[in-house]
Amino acid sequence: MAKSLPPLTWFRAFEAAARHLSFTAAAEEIGMTQSAVSQQVKSLESRLGVALFIRQARGLMITDDGRKLMPQVTSALETLGAAARSFETGSTQNLLTIASSVTVAQWFIAPRLASFTARHPEIRFRFLSTIWPDDFNTIRADVEIPFGSHKQFGQGAVLLEPSGLVAMKSPELAGELEDLPLIEAVGTSSGWKNWQTPDMAELVPQIYVDSFGAALNMAAHGNGVALVSEVLSYPALASGALVLAHSRVAPSQEGYFLRADEHNPTARMFRDWILEQGEGAMIPV
């Protein structure tokens, strides 16, 4: 039986680390933790039976085997990207392509989109779901809403405000925050440990998910208190689906950034509308 291929994520981690000669920089680019990138590269090395990097105190040095593998992996990733783009067919007249995570599409855009389409019924939409921050480098969209740090996406983009972290729960879930199950989205730099104040008992999550959207869904079904980006919370608060579990708003090192194709009038119009939603979404605590 033919041996199965290593996971694609292993190759992505290797390719990014090889370009940057740093697990930390690779992690920032592809939206993983530094330890996750290091582990995936180590798994690839174990699978191939060779060392791809020499780990040094000041960074990485690629080995001869790593240099041999690098161009092949780069070419394969570019080929996969081109193959995906080849299916982007159909009429583009009045079609606005928006790239964002499922979380943003579900919890930020969907509850508000009817107000935009009422103003502009002639505009059609195509939503592209993104998972990794570097997905935005391989797709073509008129409007992009990536999640990450200012270093990653701040150039030429606008941070959607408010960008703090808030605790959300179902209105049917009774009890004090300290006594309820806590839900945390992994892959962000700020969590319950950063949110809590010195006078609080240690807050330890019981449920880990991979996105703010999943955390909000868990909370909406009464599974606990979700710590999420504040900008996502207002439609849920306005509808009554969720309530604040605590008045504290903690700063976050990451946020949702908005950028639009400046040469596309419809993209600029949609960007301005999105920014209006953020400004007008404030709900008193």
N, C-alpha and C positions, 0 to 999 in steps of 0.2 A: 504493500500500500504506500502511495506517495506521502511523504511527510508534509503536513500542513504548513502554510506560510505563517511566520510570526505576525502578531497583530499589527495593523497599520499604525496604531498610536506609538508603538515602539520605534518605528522608522521615523515618524514625525519628531519624536523627542530627540532621536539621534541627529537628524538633519539640522534641527534648530541649535542643538548643543555644538555641533561641528562648525556651524557658521559663526556662532558667538564665542566659541571656546569657553563657555560658561553655562553651568546648569541653571544658575539664577536668572541670567538674561534669557535663556531659552524658556524657562518657566513663565516669565513675564510675557513673552511673546505669544505662547500658545495657551495661556490661561490655566496652567497647572501649578502645583506647589513645587518648590525646588526638590524636595525629597521624592515627589512622584516622578519627575523627569529623571532624576538619578537612578531610581529603581527601574524604570522602564528601559533605560540604556543598559543597566546591569543585566536585566533579563534578556535583552537582545544579544549582549556579549556572551552570556551563558548559552543561549540557543545556537549561536554561530560558532562557539568554541574558540573565540579570539578576543583579545583586548582591543577595544576601539579607541580608548583614551588612556592617557597617563594622568592620574589625578595628582595635582600639585597644589601647594598652599595658595598660590596666587591665581589659580585657574586650571584649565585643561590643556593638554597637549595631545593632538591627534596622532595616532599611531599609523604605521604604514598600511595596516589592514583597514583602519578607519578612512584613510585617504583613498584607498582602492574602492571602498563601499560608497563614499560620499557622492560622486557624480552619478552613480547608478540610481541611488535613492532620490536624488534631486530630479533626475530625468523622469523617474516613475511618478513622482508626485505631480510634476508639471503635466505629464500625460493624463493623469487622472483628472486634474483640474480642467484641462482642455476638453476631455471627453464629456464632463458634466456640462460645460458651457455650450457644447454643440447641440444640446437639447433645448436651449433657450430660443424657441421659435415662436412664430405667431405674430399677429399684428401688434404693433406697439403704439398705435394711435390712441392718445388720451390714456395710456397705460402707465401708471406710477408704480415702480418697483421699490419695495421697502424691505430692507434687510434688518432683522432684529431677532432676539431670542423669542421663544414661545411665551415666556413670561411677560415681556413687554407687549406683545401682540394681544395676549389674553387679558392682562390686568391693567394695562395703561391705554392702549389704543382702542380695543373693541368696545369698552363701555362708552367711549366718546365719539366713535367714528360716524355715527348717524348725524351728528351736528355738522360735520364737514361735508358729507355726501348730500345733505339737504341744501347746502350752499352751492355745491358743485356736482350736480347729478351726472354730468357728462364724463366725469373722471372714473376710470376703472383702476382696480388695485391688484397687485401681485405681491404677496408676502413670501419672503424667503426666510426660512427658519435657520438661524445660526447657532452653533454650539460653542465653538472655540473662537477666541479673539482673532486668531489669524485667518479664520474663515472670511473675514471682511477683505482680506488681501486677494482672495481668489474668486470672488463673485462680483458681478456688476449690478449695482443698485443705484437708484436715484436718491434715495434717502437711507441713511444707515444710523442705527442706534446701538452701538456696541457698549458693553459693560467693561470697565477696567479703571486704571489709574490715569491721572492727567498726563503722566509721562507716556503712556501708551497711545492715548486718543485725543489729548487736549489740543494738539496742533490743528488749527482750522475747524475745531468743533466747539460746541456749547454744552456745558454741563447742565443737565436737567435738574432743576431745583424744585422742591427741597430734596437734599441728598443725604440727610441723616438716617439713622437707624431707629426704628420704632418697634415696639412689642405689640403684636396683634393676636386677638383670640376671638372665638365665636361668642356672640352675646349669650348663648345658652351654657357656656362653660363657666361655672361658678368657682370661686376660690381666689386666694391671693397668688400673685405671680410666683412667689418663692415656693408655693406648694403645688404648682401645676407642672406637667411635663413641658419641657422646653424643646423647641424645634430650631435647628440651625442649618443654614445653607453652607456647605463646605465649598472651598475654592475661593473664598474671600478673605481679606486680611483682618477684617473686624468681625468679632462674634460676641457671644454672651459675655465672655471674659472681659472684653473691651467695653461692653455696654454697661456693666454693673458699676456701681459706685463703691467707694471704700467702706461705707457703712453697711453694705449689703452682705449677706452670707454668700458664699461661693455659688455661682450659678452654673450647673453642669447640665448640658443638653442630654435628653433621652432619645431624641430622634434626629438623625442627620439625613439631609436630602441634598440633591445636587443643583438646586436653583431656588431663587426666591419664589418663583411661581409654585413650585412643589410645596414649599413651606406654607404659602398662603392657602393652598388647597387643603393641606393637612389641618391647618388651623380652622378653616371654614367648616370642616367636618367634626370639629370638637376634639381633635387629638392632642391639643396643647397650645402653647403660646409660641408664635413664630416671630423671629427677629428678621425684619425685611427693610428694604430701602423705602424711605418715607414717600418718595414720589409715586410708588406703586400703591400706596395705601388708601388714597383719597376716594377712588371710585367705590372700593369695598366699604369704606366708612359711610359714604353718602348713601349707598344702597341699604346699609344696615346689615350686610352679610358678615362684617367683622367689626369689632370695636377695639379701642386701645386698651391694652392690659395694664398700662402704666403711662404716666405723663412724660417720662424721660425720653428725650431725643438725643442720641449720642452721635458724634461726628463719625464719618466713615472715610477710609482712605481711598475707596473706589466709588464710582457712580456710573450713571448712564449718560453717555455723550451723544449729541445729535449733530450730524453733518449732512449736508445736501449738495447736490450738483448745482453749482452756481450758474451754470449755463442752461439750466432747465427751469423755466418760470414756474411750472407746476410743482417741482420739487421745492423751490424756495417758498412757494405759497403754503405747502404742506408743513414745511419746517416752521414757518411763522405761526401757523395754527397750533402746532404741537407746543411751541413755547407759550402761546396764550393759555393752553390748558394747564401748564405748570403754574403760571402766575395766578390763574383764577381758581386753583384747586384747594387753596388753603382752607382748612376746617379747624376752628378753634378746639383746643383740647379741653 
